[in-house]
């Protein structure tokens, strides 16, 4: 059994003007973690994840839309979504988000 530690996920990406950037920060048994940085108005357009996901806002203000429902996502907020559900993320201000992709084996 191994252990991986991420001291400060927020520090691993930088908001770049007019862009959305991402960095995979962990790939372990059963999960992958990706940190995203969004400038105001940038987005992840509607897509599906192959497994369940957890989304957590690290900074800023995002909206998360799934199944016709849009939810505000601010630092400390966490959303769980089952596999295969179409969803989208939009930044209302410079923002950072942590995404955990859960692998079901």
DRENVEX-78601 format. One record per residue: residue number from 1; residue in three letters; x, y, z of N, C-alpha, C in turn; chain. Coordinates in steps of 0.001 Angstrom, whole numbers, plus 500000, padded with zeros to 6 digits. Each point is the difference from the previous one (the first is absolute). Example, Ala and Ser with C-alpha at 12.3 -4.5 7.8 and 13.67 -1.06 7.14 Angstrom:
// residues 2
+-----+------+--------+--------+--------+--------+--------+--------+--------+--------+--------+-------+
|  nr | rest |   n_px |   n_py |   n_pz |  ca_px |  ca_py |  ca_pz |   c_px |   c_py |   c_pz | kette |
+-----+------+--------+--------+--------+--------+--------+--------+--------+--------+--------+-------+
|   1 |  ALA | 513190 | 494310 | 507800 | 499110 | 501190 | 500000 | 500900 | 501200 | 500000 |     A |
|   2 |  SER | 499650 | 501050 | 499280 | 500820 | 501190 | 500060 | 499230 | 501090 | 500730 |     A |
+-----+------+--------+--------+--------+--------+--------+--------+--------+--------+--------+-------+
This chain:
// residues 105
+-----+------+--------+--------+--------+--------+--------+--------+--------+--------+--------+-------+
|  nr | rest |   n_px |   n_py |   n_pz |  ca_px |  ca_py |  ca_pz |   c_px |   c_py |   c_pz | kette |
+-----+------+--------+--------+--------+--------+--------+--------+--------+--------+--------+-------+
|   1 |  UNK | 500850 | 498825 | 500000 | 499150 | 501175 | 500000 | 500893 | 501234 | 500000 |     A |
|   2 |  UNK | 499741 | 500930 | 499081 | 500797 | 501212 | 499904 | 499202 | 501212 | 500420 |     A |
|   3 |  UNK | 500723 | 501052 | 500269 | 499357 | 501252 | 500372 | 500615 | 501117 | 499183 |     A |
|   4 |  UNK | 499154 | 500853 | 499436 | 500447 | 501177 | 499269 | 499391 | 501218 | 500669 |     A |
|   5 |  UNK | 500792 | 501035 | 500196 | 499536 | 501218 | 500647 | 500128 | 501181 | 499050 |     A |
|   6 |  UNK | 498969 | 500814 | 499938 | 500048 | 501263 | 499267 | 499900 | 501095 | 501056 |     A |
|   7 |  UNK | 501081 | 500742 | 500182 | 500041 | 501009 | 501068 | 499033 | 501153 | 499741 |     A |
|   8 |  UNK | 499953 | 500500 | 498747 | 499158 | 501153 | 499695 | 499593 | 499941 | 498533 |     A |
|   9 |  UNK | 498874 | 499368 | 499716 | 499537 | 499830 | 498619 | 499762 | 501345 | 499322 |     A |
|  10 |  UNK | 499547 | 500987 | 500745 | 499716 | 501327 | 499457 | 501247 | 500629 | 499369 |     A |
|  11 |  UNK | 501173 | 499716 | 500545 | 501241 | 500607 | 499515 | 500534 | 499332 | 498731 |     A |
|  12 |  UNK | 499392 | 498902 | 499559 | 500538 | 499237 | 498884 | 499550 | 500504 | 498627 |     A |
|  13 |  UNK | 499031 | 500909 | 499963 | 499559 | 500612 | 498744 | 499877 | 501505 | 500197 |     A |
|  14 |  UNK | 500143 | 500717 | 498891 | 499892 | 501458 | 500020 | 498925 | 500421 | 499014 |     A |
|  15 |  UNK | 499168 | 500951 | 500392 | 498998 | 500541 | 499083 | 500735 | 500837 | 498955 |     A |
|  16 |  UNK | 499787 | 499655 | 498725 | 500626 | 500725 | 498899 | 498926 | 500786 | 499253 |     A |
|  17 |  UNK | 500303 | 501243 | 499579 | 499005 | 500844 | 499335 | 499336 | 499308 | 498814 |     A |
|  18 |  UNK | 498669 | 499946 | 500033 | 499216 | 499454 | 498906 | 500090 | 498504 | 499803 |     A |
|  19 |  UNK | 500541 | 499284 | 500985 | 500253 | 498570 | 499783 | 499450 | 499128 | 501124 |     A |
|  20 |  UNK | 499873 | 498710 | 499656 | 499737 | 498950 | 500981 | 501206 | 499082 | 499943 |     A |
|  21 |  UNK | 500616 | 499728 | 501129 | 501154 | 499117 | 500037 | 499734 | 498880 | 501004 |     A |
|  22 |  UNK | 500772 | 498923 | 499879 | 499834 | 498903 | 500947 | 501318 | 499269 | 500182 |     A |
|  23 |  UNK | 500086 | 499299 | 501122 | 501194 | 499230 | 500324 | 499572 | 498753 | 500758 |     A |
|  24 |  UNK | 500348 | 498799 | 499475 | 499745 | 498790 | 500775 | 501014 | 499977 | 501136 |     A |
|  25 |  UNK | 499507 | 499862 | 501223 | 500891 | 500077 | 501157 | 500131 | 498674 | 500739 |     A |
|  26 |  UNK | 499134 | 499037 | 499665 | 500073 | 498706 | 500671 | 499324 | 498956 | 499136 |     A |
|  27 |  UNK | 500651 | 498870 | 499873 | 499385 | 498842 | 499363 | 500329 | 498807 | 500883 |     A |
|  28 |  UNK | 498998 | 499569 | 500754 | 500219 | 498927 | 500954 | 498981 | 498903 | 499830 |     A |
|  29 |  UNK | 500085 | 498998 | 500839 | 499093 | 498873 | 499956 | 498577 | 500478 | 500259 |     A |
|  30 |  UNK | 499161 | 499962 | 498994 | 498586 | 500334 | 500169 | 499632 | 501444 | 499733 |     A |
|  31 |  UNK | 500983 | 500901 | 499804 | 499648 | 501400 | 499796 | 501093 | 500759 | 499262 |     A |
|  32 |  UNK | 499563 | 501019 | 499263 | 500902 | 500989 | 499406 | 499520 | 501368 | 500453 |     A |
|  33 |  UNK | 500931 | 500905 | 500242 | 499657 | 501354 | 500434 | 500585 | 500994 | 498998 |     A |
|  34 |  UNK | 499147 | 500899 | 499508 | 500397 | 501038 | 499056 | 499593 | 501338 | 500604 |     A |
|  35 |  UNK | 500910 | 500990 | 499938 | 499695 | 501342 | 500471 | 499856 | 500896 | 498775 |     A |
|  36 |  UNK | 498916 | 500780 | 499967 | 499707 | 500901 | 498894 | 500100 | 501447 | 500468 |     A |
|  37 |  UNK | 500424 | 500881 | 499088 | 499949 | 501447 | 500222 | 499201 | 500601 | 498844 |     A |
|  38 |  UNK | 499051 | 500859 | 500325 | 499124 | 500617 | 499000 | 500094 | 501517 | 500120 |     A |
|  39 |  UNK | 500151 | 500694 | 498881 | 499818 | 501443 | 500032 | 498502 | 500271 | 499858 |     A |
|  40 |  UNK | 499576 | 501194 | 500340 | 498597 | 500391 | 499882 | 499489 | 499686 | 498598 |     A |
|  41 |  UNK | 498852 | 499342 | 499934 | 499357 | 499706 | 498731 | 500468 | 498737 | 499306 |     A |
|  42 |  UNK | 501023 | 499343 | 500527 | 500434 | 498749 | 499384 | 499200 | 498838 | 500588 |     A |
|  43 |  UNK | 500072 | 498843 | 499334 | 499101 | 498905 | 500391 | 500554 | 498643 | 499605 |     A |
|  44 |  UNK | 499402 | 498992 | 500599 | 500061 | 498628 | 499498 | 498618 | 499775 | 499404 |     A |
|  45 |  UNK | 499912 | 499886 | 498687 | 498693 | 499819 | 499380 | 499448 | 498624 | 500362 |     A |
|  46 |  UNK | 498729 | 499805 | 499716 | 499337 | 498773 | 500433 | 500748 | 498756 | 499524 |     A |
|  47 |  UNK | 500218 | 499095 | 500938 | 500715 | 498757 | 499741 | 499553 | 498980 | 501033 |     A |
|  48 |  UNK | 500505 | 498775 | 499880 | 499670 | 498919 | 500938 | 501295 | 499416 | 500548 |     A |
|  49 |  UNK | 499960 | 499533 | 501225 | 501145 | 499307 | 500589 | 499687 | 498504 | 500023 |     A |
|  50 |  UNK | 501004 | 499154 | 499767 | 499761 | 498563 | 499953 | 499675 | 499377 | 501357 |     A |
|  51 |  UNK | 500376 | 500689 | 501073 | 499718 | 499514 | 501350 | 499442 | 501121 | 500846 |     A |
|  52 |  UNK | 499665 | 499720 | 501244 | 499528 | 501047 | 500903 | 501086 | 501062 | 500187 |     A |
|  53 |  UNK | 499567 | 501228 | 500289 | 500950 | 501084 | 500246 | 499624 | 500767 | 501260 |     A |
|  54 |  UNK | 501025 | 500615 | 500588 | 499825 | 500988 | 501061 | 500625 | 501285 | 499486 |     A |
|  55 |  UNK | 499289 | 501115 | 500120 | 500484 | 501303 | 499561 | 500005 | 500916 | 501213 |     A |
|  56 |  UNK | 501127 | 500659 | 500250 | 500106 | 500918 | 501136 | 500587 | 501320 | 499523 |     A |
|  57 |  UNK | 499342 | 501101 | 500347 | 500542 | 501322 | 499691 | 501121 | 500308 | 500979 |     A |
|  58 |  UNK | 501119 | 500507 | 499468 | 501128 | 500405 | 500823 | 500066 | 501517 | 500145 |     A |
|  59 |  UNK | 499550 | 500713 | 498952 | 500045 | 501469 | 500000 | 498993 | 500512 | 498987 |     A |
|  60 |  UNK | 499481 | 501198 | 500233 | 499133 | 500649 | 499026 | 498545 | 499596 | 500094 |     A |
|  61 |  UNK | 499317 | 500057 | 498842 | 498564 | 499727 | 499919 | 499727 | 499327 | 498662 |     A |
|  62 |  UNK | 499517 | 498767 | 500071 | 499677 | 499202 | 498825 | 498528 | 499644 | 500019 |     A |
|  63 |  UNK | 499454 | 499666 | 498836 | 498693 | 499342 | 499963 | 500214 | 498617 | 499417 |     A |
|  64 |  UNK | 499264 | 499038 | 500544 | 500057 | 498606 | 499578 | 498593 | 499617 | 499572 |     A |
|  65 |  UNK | 499850 | 499553 | 498759 | 498684 | 499654 | 499472 | 499952 | 498525 | 499645 |     A |
|  66 |  UNK | 498984 | 499303 | 500517 | 499768 | 498589 | 499692 | 498512 | 499723 | 500126 |     A |
|  67 |  UNK | 499485 | 499202 | 499095 | 498587 | 499599 | 500020 | 499065 | 501199 | 500096 |     A |
|  68 |  UNK | 500330 | 501084 | 499299 | 499142 | 501176 | 499961 | 500059 | 500871 | 501239 |     A |
|  69 |  UNK | 500870 | 499688 | 500942 | 500117 | 500772 | 501239 | 501369 | 500672 | 500029 |     A |
|  70 |  UNK | 500010 | 501310 | 500254 | 501251 | 500745 | 500126 | 500206 | 500356 | 501462 |     A |
|  71 |  UNK | 501191 | 499675 | 500504 | 500348 | 500214 | 501402 | 501203 | 500925 | 500083 |     A |
|  72 |  UNK | 499949 | 500975 | 500918 | 501171 | 500831 | 500271 | 501013 | 499171 | 500761 |     A |
|  73 |  UNK | 501258 | 500121 | 499610 | 501071 | 499252 | 500661 | 501070 | 500996 | 500421 |     A |
|  74 |  UNK | 500153 | 500139 | 501298 | 500970 | 500926 | 500589 | 500945 | 499211 | 500902 |     A |
|  75 |  UNK | 501130 | 500603 | 500399 | 500973 | 499271 | 500826 | 499352 | 499293 | 501182 |     A |
|  76 |  UNK | 500348 | 498727 | 500142 | 499428 | 499166 | 501052 | 498840 | 499155 | 499510 |     A |
|  77 |  UNK | 499398 | 500394 | 498874 | 498885 | 499240 | 499451 | 500481 | 498768 | 499268 |     A |
|  78 |  UNK | 499254 | 498903 | 500138 | 500337 | 498733 | 499346 | 498751 | 499445 | 499325 |     A |
|  79 |  UNK | 500178 | 499483 | 498797 | 498909 | 499366 | 499259 | 500424 | 498586 | 499633 |     A |
|  80 |  UNK | 499101 | 499039 | 500187 | 500213 | 498621 | 499546 | 499077 | 499769 | 498821 |     A |
|  81 |  UNK | 500514 | 499338 | 498973 | 499191 | 499695 | 498827 | 500250 | 498550 | 499601 |     A |
|  82 |  UNK | 498923 | 499276 | 499727 | 500128 | 498613 | 499550 | 500613 | 499941 | 498604 |     A |
|  83 |  UNK | 500505 | 498853 | 499627 | 500626 | 499787 | 498694 | 499031 | 500287 | 498863 |     A |
|  84 |  UNK | 500530 | 500575 | 498920 | 499251 | 500133 | 498758 | 498996 | 501124 | 499924 |     A |
|  85 |  UNK | 499873 | 500811 | 501033 | 499019 | 501092 | 499969 | 500623 | 501221 | 499329 |     A |
|  86 |  UNK | 499342 | 500537 | 498950 | 500533 | 501194 | 499339 | 500062 | 501170 | 500984 |     A |
|  87 |  UNK | 501119 | 500737 | 499950 | 500158 | 501144 | 500905 | 500945 | 501017 | 499375 |     A |
|  88 |  UNK | 499934 | 501225 | 500506 | 500832 | 501093 | 499514 | 500381 | 500888 | 501179 |     A |
|  89 |  UNK | 501129 | 500702 | 499853 | 500493 | 500911 | 501042 | 500324 | 501332 | 499339 |     A |
|  90 |  UNK | 499553 | 501117 | 500619 | 500296 | 501346 | 499498 | 500554 | 500853 | 501130 |     A |
|  91 |  UNK | 500987 | 500824 | 499669 | 500603 | 500896 | 500993 | 499365 | 501382 | 499919 |     A |
|  92 |  UNK | 499496 | 500467 | 501136 | 499425 | 501341 | 500082 | 501042 | 501030 | 500396 |     A |
|  93 |  UNK | 501139 | 499523 | 500477 | 501147 | 500835 | 500351 | 501225 | 499093 | 499951 |     A |
|  94 |  UNK | 501222 | 500523 | 500099 | 501164 | 499117 | 500022 | 499825 | 498958 | 501106 |     A |
|  95 |  UNK | 500155 | 498725 | 499636 | 499640 | 498911 | 500911 | 500929 | 498810 | 499850 |     A |
|  96 |  UNK | 500012 | 499158 | 501049 | 500733 | 498735 | 499967 | 499103 | 498900 | 500545 |     A |
|  97 |  UNK | 500167 | 498793 | 499454 | 499127 | 498879 | 500336 | 500824 | 498722 | 500056 |     A |
|  98 |  UNK | 499684 | 499144 | 500936 | 500628 | 498692 | 500116 | 498991 | 498945 | 499571 |     A |
|  99 |  UNK | 500391 | 499151 | 499070 | 499152 | 498931 | 499488 | 500608 | 498663 | 500372 |     A |
| 100 |  UNK | 499217 | 499150 | 500650 | 500419 | 498637 | 500306 | 499168 | 499045 | 499160 |     A |
| 101 |  UNK | 500680 | 499255 | 499122 | 499352 | 498984 | 499173 | 500154 | 498671 | 500712 |     A |
| 102 |  UNK | 498889 | 499376 | 500332 | 500019 | 498753 | 500766 | 499849 | 498841 | 499027 |     A |
| 103 |  UNK | 500923 | 499071 | 500070 | 499939 | 498818 | 499133 | 499286 | 498883 | 500755 |     A |
| 104 |  UNK | 498989 | 499455 | 499351 | 499287 | 498871 | 500577 | 500499 | 498744 | 499314 |     A |
| 105 |  UNK | 500729 | 499187 | 500715 | 500568 | 498775 | 499401 | 499165 | 498784 | 500295 |     A |
+-----+------+--------+--------+--------+--------+--------+--------+--------+--------+--------+-------+
